[in-house]
Amino acid sequence: MKMLKTLLASAVVFSAMPALAYEGGDIIVKAGVITVAPKDGNADSSALVPGSELDAQNDTQLGLTAIYMVSPNFGVELLAATPFEHEVEGDGGAIDGATIATSKQLPPTVSAQYYPMGEGSKLQPYVGLGLNYTFFFDEKDDGNLGTNGLEPSWGMAYSAGIDYQLDEHWLVNASVWKMDIDTKIKGGAADGLDVEIDPLVYFVSAGYKF
C-alpha cells in the first residue's frame, strides 16, 4: 500500500510538471538584439583607386524570429529585423577611411531547423539550413561615384543556436547565422563591381512558446 501511494504521488507530481519539450504545432516567437557583421574586404576597388578595397561596417537592430514546429525535432523559422544601415568605407589608397556609400538593407531568411534533444531537456540546441533574400534601399552615393544602388541578392544561410527554457512558455536564446550575400553596384564608375558581404549574424533574444 505504501509503494502504491508513492507511485500515485509521483504520478501526480510528474503530471503537474510543465512539458519542456517542443511539440508539433508549437509556435515560438523571439525578439532581441541582432547584429550583422560583414566580412572584411567586401569589394576590390583597385581598378578605380589603386591599392584600395571597400569594407561594409557592422550594424545592430531589433531582430525577430518566428518558428513553427512541424514535429518535436523539426521546425521552420522566419528571420526578420528592422532595417540595417551599413556605411561602406574605403580601405587603402587615396580613399582610406573615407565613407564611399551608405545603404539600408533587409535580409529576410527562411530556414529548416533540426532540434536533437528529447523530452524534458531545458536546453534545446539546433542547427538550420535556409535561403536568404537581401534587398537594398535608401542608398547614398557619398563618394560621388555616380552609383545608383545595389542589386538584390539570393543566397544560402547556415545557422546554429540554443534555447534555454525558463518554464513552459518563456525561453532565452543565442544564435548565429552565416549568410551568403553577394551583390553588384549599379551605375557610375563602379558599375558592375562585385560586392561580397557574406556576414555573420548574431542574435540574443527572449522568446515565448504558444
Backbone as CSV, one residue per row, in Angstrom:
resi,resn,N_x,N_y,N_z,CA_x,CA_y,CA_z,C_x,C_y,C_z
1,MET,0.840,-1.208,0.000,0.000,0.000,0.000,0.876,1.260,0.000
2,LYS,1.971,1.221,0.800,2.857,2.375,0.865,3.490,2.642,-0.494
3,MET,3.909,1.561,-1.196,4.511,1.727,-2.514,3.498,2.282,-3.496
4,LEU,2.244,1.820,-3.408,1.205,2.315,-4.300,0.982,3.796,-4.081
5,LYS,0.962,4.227,-2.815,0.789,5.651,-2.523,1.945,6.471,-3.090
6,THR,3.168,5.919,-2.976,4.345,6.623,-3.500,4.261,6.779,-5.009
7,LEU,3.858,5.706,-5.694,3.723,5.751,-7.149,2.652,6.735,-7.573
8,LEU,1.534,6.742,-6.854,0.462,7.686,-7.176,0.919,9.122,-6.958
9,ALA,1.644,9.366,-5.874,2.139,10.714,-5.600,3.119,11.158,-6.671
10,SER,3.993,10.242,-7.080,4.948,10.569,-8.136,4.237,10.893,-9.436
11,ALA,3.195,10.145,-9.743,2.433,10.385,-10.978,1.794,11.760,-10.958
12,VAL,1.277,12.142,-9.784,0.650,13.460,-9.671,1.684,14.559,-9.875
13,VAL,2.868,14.388,-9.267,3.930,15.393,-9.389,4.363,15.540,-10.838
14,PHE,4.626,14.422,-11.520,5.102,14.492,-12.900,4.034,15.012,-13.847
15,SER,2.776,14.702,-13.558,1.708,15.217,-14.422,1.547,16.722,-14.270
16,ALA,1.948,17.262,-13.093,1.829,18.706,-12.868,3.018,19.477,-13.420
17,MET,4.125,18.775,-13.717,5.302,19.459,-14.243,5.045,19.929,-15.663
18,PRO,5.529,21.118,-16.042,5.345,21.603,-17.399,6.137,20.771,-18.394
19,ALA,5.566,20.546,-19.554,6.255,19.831,-20.620,7.205,20.793,-21.313
20,LEU,8.525,20.519,-21.160,9.506,21.442,-21.695,9.866,21.129,-23.135
21,ALA,9.573,19.929,-23.580,9.929,19.577,-24.951,9.064,20.337,-25.946
22,TYR,9.632,20.599,-27.114,8.840,21.180,-28.188,7.971,20.102,-28.808
23,GLU,6.817,20.504,-29.298,5.874,19.579,-29.904,5.434,20.118,-31.247
24,GLY,5.015,19.216,-32.115,4.477,19.635,-33.388,3.296,20.569,-33.208
25,GLY,3.282,21.683,-33.939,2.223,22.677,-33.804,2.586,23.844,-32.916
26,ASP,3.666,23.726,-32.125,4.106,24.856,-31.301,4.550,26.021,-32.192
27,ILE,4.287,27.234,-31.738,4.786,28.449,-32.387,5.649,29.184,-31.370
28,ILE,6.881,29.513,-31.767,7.833,30.169,-30.874,8.209,31.508,-31.490
29,VAL,8.002,32.576,-30.747,8.325,33.923,-31.217,9.436,34.482,-30.337
30,LYS,10.482,35.038,-30.973,11.618,35.590,-30.245,11.880,37.018,-30.704
31,ALA,12.323,37.851,-29.780,12.699,39.231,-30.092,13.951,39.578,-29.309
32,GLY,14.852,40.336,-29.954,16.075,40.702,-29.263,16.985,41.558,-30.111
33,VAL,18.256,41.555,-29.757,19.266,42.375,-30.412,19.985,41.534,-31.465
34,ILE,20.054,42.063,-32.705,20.681,41.324,-33.799,21.724,42.216,-34.474
35,THR,22.883,41.632,-34.736,23.990,42.358,-35.349,24.409,41.670,-36.641
36,VAL,24.515,42.448,-37.712,25.051,41.955,-38.973,26.489,42.449,-39.087
37,ALA,27.427,41.498,-39.201,28.857,41.817,-39.259,29.430,41.322,-40.581
38,PRO,29.493,42.188,-41.619,30.044,41.764,-42.899,31.504,41.351,-42.770
39,LYS,31.930,40.449,-43.666,33.336,40.060,-43.674,34.189,41.253,-44.118
40,ASP,35.489,41.180,-43.894,36.408,42.226,-44.344,36.629,42.127,-45.851
41,GLY,36.942,43.262,-46.459,37.255,43.272,-47.876,36.090,42.868,-48.750
42,ASN,35.013,43.679,-48.722,33.786,43.306,-49.435,33.851,43.534,-50.937
43,ALA,34.732,44.429,-51.392,34.852,44.685,-52.830,36.273,45.146,-53.140
44,ASP,36.791,44.695,-54.273,38.117,45.118,-54.740,37.941,46.340,-55.635
45,SER,38.292,47.495,-55.110,38.118,48.749,-55.859,39.434,49.267,-56.429
46,SER,40.421,48.383,-56.544,41.747,48.822,-57.004,41.746,49.291,-58.453
47,ALA,40.766,48.840,-59.245,40.683,49.317,-60.632,40.276,50.785,-60.681
48,LEU,39.591,51.256,-59.638,39.167,52.655,-59.562,40.182,53.493,-58.791
49,VAL,40.619,52.953,-57.663,41.607,53.631,-56.820,42.682,52.603,-56.494
50,PRO,43.870,52.717,-57.064,44.918,51.715,-56.849,45.174,51.430,-55.366
51,GLY,45.279,50.120,-55.063,45.602,49.707,-53.694,44.470,49.811,-52.711
52,SER,43.213,49.842,-53.210,42.079,50.032,-52.300,41.078,48.890,-52.391
53,GLU,40.290,48.765,-51.329,39.120,47.893,-51.307,38.038,48.569,-50.482
54,LEU,36.840,47.988,-50.503,35.707,48.571,-49.783,35.294,47.652,-48.649
55,ASP,34.988,48.243,-47.493,34.563,47.495,-46.310,33.217,48.015,-45.822
56,ALA,32.226,47.117,-45.727,30.929,47.462,-45.140,31.010,47.299,-43.624
57,GLN,30.479,48.261,-42.898,30.576,48.273,-41.436,29.399,47.536,-40.788
58,ASN,29.597,47.114,-39.536,28.557,46.409,-38.783,27.371,47.318,-38.483
59,ASP,26.216,46.683,-38.213,25.069,47.431,-37.704,24.231,46.513,-36.826
60,THR,23.590,47.111,-35.820,22.774,46.367,-34.853,21.359,46.920,-34.852
61,GLN,20.377,46.008,-34.863,18.976,46.404,-34.909,18.145,45.470,-34.033
62,LEU,16.818,45.672,-34.059,15.872,44.776,-33.401,15.625,43.583,-34.304
63,GLY,15.859,42.391,-33.783,15.637,41.170,-34.553,14.394,40.433,-34.090
64,LEU,13.748,39.748,-35.013,12.543,38.979,-34.726,12.615,37.638,-35.454
65,THR,12.248,36.567,-34.759,12.099,35.280,-35.425,10.768,34.653,-35.020
66,ALA,10.219,33.879,-35.926,9.020,33.088,-35.650,9.285,31.676,-36.148
67,ILE,9.068,30.696,-35.278,9.333,29.303,-35.609,8.049,28.507,-35.489
68,TYR,7.764,27.703,-36.501,6.652,26.747,-36.429,7.243,25.356,-36.331
69,MET,6.924,24.645,-35.257,7.443,23.304,-35.059,6.579,22.299,-35.830
70,VAL,7.172,21.707,-36.836,6.478,20.694,-37.630,6.343,19.405,-36.825
71,SER,7.363,19.108,-36.011,7.390,17.943,-35.132,8.271,18.310,-33.946
72,PRO,8.429,17.424,-32.945,9.300,17.773,-31.812,10.745,18.047,-32.198
73,ASN,11.197,17.551,-33.345,12.598,17.697,-33.734,12.840,18.594,-34.940
74,PHE,11.783,19.035,-35.616,11.963,19.834,-36.827,11.070,21.078,-36.790
75,GLY,11.670,22.216,-37.152,10.923,23.467,-37.196,11.269,24.261,-38.438
76,VAL,10.428,25.246,-38.748,10.655,26.170,-39.858,10.691,27.576,-39.265
77,GLU,11.770,28.298,-39.539,11.999,29.606,-38.931,11.995,30.716,-39.981
78,LEU,11.360,31.828,-39.638,11.429,33.055,-40.425,12.181,34.096,-39.614
79,LEU,13.256,34.637,-40.197,14.047,35.691,-39.556,13.715,37.027,-40.201
80,ALA,13.451,38.031,-39.360,13.193,39.389,-39.837,13.859,40.367,-38.875
81,ALA,13.913,41.628,-39.276,14.551,42.646,-38.437,14.128,44.021,-38.909
82,THR,14.368,45.020,-38.070,14.248,46.398,-38.534,15.419,46.671,-39.483
83,PRO,15.301,47.644,-40.399,16.310,47.813,-41.450,17.715,48.084,-40.915
84,PHE,18.671,47.372,-41.471,20.073,47.609,-41.174,20.607,48.726,-42.067
85,GLU,21.517,49.528,-41.534,22.161,50.578,-42.316,23.679,50.395,-42.219
86,HIS,24.327,50.238,-43.357,25.758,49.984,-43.384,26.474,51.115,-44.113
87,GLU,27.494,51.650,-43.466,28.409,52.554,-44.147,29.472,51.722,-44.858
88,VAL,29.816,52.115,-46.082,30.867,51.447,-46.843,32.066,52.378,-46.871
89,GLU,33.173,51.926,-46.291,34.373,52.757,-46.189,35.479,52.247,-47.097
90,GLY,36.298,53.174,-47.564,37.478,52.803,-48.319,38.562,52.284,-47.400
91,ASP,39.317,51.309,-47.888,40.416,50.737,-47.111,41.647,50.703,-48.015
92,GLY,42.594,51.596,-47.764,43.804,51.660,-48.563,43.728,52.699,-49.660
93,GLY,44.869,53.057,-50.200,44.921,54.017,-51.293,44.435,55.395,-50.884
94,ALA,44.013,56.161,-51.891,43.593,57.542,-51.658,42.261,57.640,-50.927
95,ILE,41.494,56.541,-50.860,40.169,56.587,-50.219,40.191,55.959,-48.824
96,ASP,41.354,55.689,-48.279,41.448,55.019,-46.981,40.701,55.805,-45.906
97,GLY,39.734,55.137,-45.259,38.963,55.746,-44.181,37.802,56.607,-44.613
98,ALA,37.655,56.836,-45.915,36.564,57.697,-46.404,35.276,56.895,-46.547
99,THR,34.132,57.532,-46.237,32.831,56.905,-46.452,32.470,57.026,-47.929
100,ILE,32.359,55.881,-48.605,32.109,55.851,-50.044,30.618,55.776,-50.344
101,ALA,29.883,55.038,-49.522,28.443,54.859,-49.755,27.780,54.456,-48.445
102,THR,26.467,54.619,-48.404,25.643,54.161,-47.293,24.418,53.484,-47.873
103,SER,24.038,52.364,-47.280,22.866,51.647,-47.791,22.119,50.982,-46.651
104,LYS,20.813,50.952,-46.767,19.984,50.161,-45.864,19.662,48.835,-46.539
105,GLN,19.432,47.821,-45.715,19.099,46.509,-46.278,18.240,45.717,-45.308
106,LEU,17.460,44.811,-45.870,16.689,43.844,-45.094,17.004,42.448,-45.622
107,PRO,17.305,41.503,-44.711,17.684,40.155,-45.139,16.712,39.058,-44.678
108,PRO,15.424,39.093,-45.065,14.532,38.031,-44.606,15.071,36.655,-44.993
109,THR,14.986,35.716,-44.047,15.584,34.398,-44.223,14.634,33.327,-43.702
110,VAL,14.437,32.282,-44.490,13.625,31.132,-44.083,14.544,29.928,-43.945
111,SER,14.455,29.232,-42.805,15.343,28.102,-42.547,14.567,26.899,-42.015
112,ALA,15.035,25.706,-42.381,14.587,24.460,-41.755,15.553,24.154,-40.620
113,GLN,15.010,23.795,-39.452,15.839,23.588,-38.270,15.668,22.174,-37.720
114,TYR,16.762,21.663,-37.147,16.735,20.344,-36.504,17.091,20.501,-35.034
115,TYR,16.228,19.970,-34.154,16.405,20.004,-32.707,16.645,18.575,-32.213
116,PRO,17.861,18.226,-31.781,18.154,16.829,-31.444,17.723,16.384,-30.055
117,MET,17.486,17.321,-29.130,17.241,16.934,-27.745,15.836,16.379,-27.557
118,GLY,15.719,15.501,-26.559,14.439,14.850,-26.307,13.613,15.552,-25.246
119,GLU,12.573,14.862,-24.813,11.608,15.424,-23.867,12.270,15.716,-22.529
120,GLY,11.892,16.859,-21.939,12.357,17.206,-20.608,13.634,18.009,-20.564
121,SER,14.285,18.225,-21.699,15.530,18.982,-21.708,15.249,20.472,-21.775
122,LYS,15.756,21.216,-20.795,15.594,22.667,-20.827,16.465,23.304,-21.907
123,LEU,17.597,22.688,-22.194,18.465,23.168,-23.266,18.040,22.539,-24.587
124,GLN,17.796,23.385,-25.578,17.377,22.906,-26.887,18.302,23.488,-27.958
125,PRO,19.455,22.841,-28.209,20.307,23.301,-29.309,19.679,22.935,-30.647
126,TYR,20.085,23.644,-31.701,19.556,23.342,-33.030,20.528,23.831,-34.095
127,VAL,20.376,23.269,-35.272,21.107,23.727,-36.456,20.079,23.954,-37.560
128,GLY,20.432,24.831,-38.504,19.477,25.161,-39.560,20.145,25.385,-40.900
129,LEU,19.365,25.203,-41.938,19.799,25.463,-43.312,18.668,26.185,-44.011
130,GLY,18.982,27.322,-44.662,17.899,28.105,-45.236,18.294,28.913,-46.446
131,LEU,17.361,29.769,-46.844,17.513,30.628,-48.015,17.317,32.074,-47.592
132,ASN,18.240,32.919,-48.009,18.210,34.339,-47.675,17.947,35.178,-48.924
133,TYR,17.100,36.191,-48.764,16.886,37.184,-49.818,17.178,38.548,-49.209
134,THR,18.150,39.259,-49.761,18.528,40.576,-49.246,18.251,41.635,-50.303
135,PHE,17.521,42.676,-49.921,17.319,43.787,-50.842,17.796,45.078,-50.182
136,PHE,18.290,45.987,-51.020,18.927,47.219,-50.575,18.072,48.415,-50.978
137,PHE,18.092,49.455,-50.142,17.298,50.648,-50.435,17.912,51.848,-49.713
138,ASP,17.428,53.035,-50.055,17.935,54.291,-49.477,19.464,54.396,-49.595
139,GLU,19.986,53.987,-50.766,21.434,54.068,-50.972,21.869,55.521,-51.153
140,LYS,23.028,55.856,-50.616,23.596,57.200,-50.761,24.987,57.092,-51.391
141,ASP,25.218,57.890,-52.414,26.494,57.895,-53.132,27.429,58.908,-52.474
142,ASP,27.919,58.580,-51.266,28.740,59.521,-50.503,30.059,59.849,-51.194
143,GLY,30.555,58.913,-52.029,31.823,59.133,-52.698,31.714,59.776,-54.060
144,ASN,30.475,60.154,-54.443,30.235,60.806,-55.739,30.790,59.995,-56.914
145,LEU,30.492,58.696,-56.884,30.912,57.813,-57.975,29.839,57.654,-59.044
146,GLY,28.681,58.272,-58.831,27.600,58.159,-59.792,26.805,56.876,-59.686
147,THR,26.968,56.132,-58.579,26.245,54.868,-58.417,24.785,55.129,-58.054
148,ASN,23.942,54.171,-58.382,22.519,54.331,-58.049,21.932,53.078,-57.409
149,GLY,22.733,52.388,-56.605,22.164,51.293,-55.832,22.915,49.987,-55.973
150,LEU,22.341,48.963,-55.325,22.893,47.608,-55.319,21.827,46.628,-55.760
151,GLU,22.248,45.601,-56.481,21.307,44.577,-56.913,20.894,43.710,-55.728
152,PRO,19.647,43.197,-55.710,19.239,42.278,-54.641,20.028,40.968,-54.721
153,SER,20.007,40.224,-53.628,20.821,39.017,-53.526,20.001,37.840,-53.015
154,TRP,20.215,36.666,-53.631,19.717,35.394,-53.122,20.917,34.571,-52.671
155,GLY,20.826,33.872,-51.548,21.942,33.050,-51.101,21.540,32.103,-49.984
156,MET,22.435,31.174,-49.692,22.196,30.209,-48.626,22.453,30.846,-47.258
157,ALA,21.837,30.258,-46.240,22.042,30.695,-44.854,22.221,29.453,-43.986
158,TYR,23.269,29.471,-43.174,23.577,28.353,-42.280,23.494,28.885,-40.845
159,SER,22.831,28.149,-39.979,22.600,28.693,-38.634,22.776,27.638,-37.554
160,ALA,23.020,28.131,-36.345,23.074,27.286,-35.159,22.657,28.143,-33.978
161,GLY,22.049,27.511,-32.998,21.616,28.271,-31.835,21.267,27.359,-30.684
162,ILE,20.890,27.981,-29.587,20.476,27.223,-28.418,19.393,27.993,-27.671
163,ASP,18.334,27.294,-27.328,17.263,27.827,-26.487,17.429,27.279,-25.077
164,TYR,17.174,28.113,-24.082,17.086,27.641,-22.702,15.698,27.984,-22.191
165,GLN,14.930,26.949,-21.874,13.543,27.142,-21.479,13.460,27.446,-19.979
166,LEU,12.932,28.628,-19.668,12.784,29.057,-18.280,11.592,28.389,-17.617
167,ASP,10.543,28.198,-18.379,9.351,27.490,-17.903,8.611,26.978,-19.128
168,GLU,7.340,26.666,-18.972,6.576,26.063,-20.066,6.487,26.974,-21.286
169,HIS,6.531,28.290,-21.071,6.333,29.227,-22.181,7.559,30.086,-22.491
170,TRP,8.259,30.573,-21.474,9.316,31.556,-21.688,10.669,30.891,-21.901
171,LEU,11.502,31.518,-22.729,12.834,30.990,-23.010,13.770,32.136,-23.375
172,VAL,15.067,31.852,-23.304,16.091,32.776,-23.798,16.882,32.048,-24.880
173,ASN,17.491,32.822,-25.771,18.121,32.237,-26.949,19.389,32.983,-27.324
174,ALA,20.348,32.246,-27.867,21.513,32.824,-28.538,21.714,32.053,-29.836
175,SER,21.934,32.772,-30.943,22.041,32.098,-32.230,22.932,32.885,-33.172
176,VAL,23.399,32.201,-34.217,24.282,32.812,-35.203,23.963,32.235,-36.574
177,TRP,24.052,33.097,-37.598,23.880,32.688,-38.988,25.135,33.057,-39.771
178,LYS,25.476,32.247,-40.745,26.447,32.618,-41.769,25.664,32.729,-43.073
179,MET,25.653,33.949,-43.661,24.822,34.198,-44.831,25.667,34.483,-46.065
180,ASP,25.212,33.959,-47.177,25.856,34.210,-48.464,25.115,35.363,-49.136
181,ILE,25.689,36.567,-49.057,25.069,37.759,-49.639,26.066,38.376,-50.620
182,ASP,25.799,38.229,-51.907,26.641,38.780,-52.971,25.797,39.696,-53.850
183,THR,26.339,40.855,-54.177,25.589,41.815,-54.976,26.535,42.519,-55.945
184,LYS,25.988,43.425,-56.737,26.771,44.234,-57.673,26.339,45.693,-57.560
185,ILE,27.294,46.589,-57.746,26.989,48.015,-57.772,26.379,48.367,-59.128
186,LYS,25.357,49.211,-59.074,24.683,49.644,-60.306,25.043,51.093,-60.623
187,GLY,25.488,51.334,-61.842,25.699,52.693,-62.317,27.034,53.295,-61.919
188,GLY,27.404,54.346,-62.641,28.585,55.128,-62.314,29.892,54.424,-62.619
189,ALA,30.969,54.970,-62.062,32.308,54.456,-62.325,32.500,53.035,-61.822
190,ALA,31.731,52.644,-60.802,31.872,51.305,-60.218,30.811,50.334,-60.719
191,ASP,30.134,50.662,-61.809,29.051,49.817,-62.312,29.532,48.382,-62.537
192,GLY,28.787,47.423,-61.997,29.124,46.013,-62.159,30.143,45.478,-61.177
193,LEU,30.643,46.314,-60.275,31.642,45.862,-59.310,31.019,44.848,-58.348
194,ASP,31.656,43.673,-58.215,31.164,42.631,-57.320,31.378,43.029,-55.860
195,VAL,30.336,42.817,-55.059,30.405,43.100,-53.625,29.994,41.823,-52.887
196,GLU,30.909,41.274,-52.110,30.642,40.076,-51.316,30.532,40.483,-49.848
197,ILE,29.305,40.494,-49.339,29.088,40.929,-47.956,29.282,39.756,-46.990
198,ASP,28.648,38.630,-47.290,28.843,37.355,-46.580,29.012,37.530,-45.068
199,PRO,27.997,38.066,-44.385,28.185,38.400,-42.968,27.972,37.217,-42.031
200,LEU,28.472,37.371,-40.811,27.996,36.612,-39.672,26.915,37.455,-38.999
201,VAL,25.842,36.798,-38.588,24.710,37.488,-37.956,24.525,36.905,-36.561
202,TYR,24.578,37.775,-35.546,24.482,37.340,-34.156,23.160,37.832,-33.550
203,PHE,22.509,36.947,-32.775,21.184,37.256,-32.233,21.112,36.779,-30.787
204,VAL,20.752,37.677,-29.881,20.483,37.339,-28.487,19.064,37.792,-28.184
205,SER,18.236,36.883,-27.661,16.809,37.210,-27.602,16.114,36.512,-26.428
206,ALA,14.875,36.957,-26.202,13.939,36.272,-25.312,12.776,35.812,-26.167
207,GLY,12.164,34.702,-25.779,11.089,34.153,-26.605,9.920,33.631,-25.787
208,TYR,8.845,33.373,-26.510,7.618,32.845,-25.891,7.070,31.735,-26.783
209,LYS,6.751,30.615,-26.163,6.199,29.461,-26.887,4.690,29.413,-26.691
210,PHE,3.960,29.426,-27.802,2.500,29.348,-27.765,2.050,27.900,-27.921
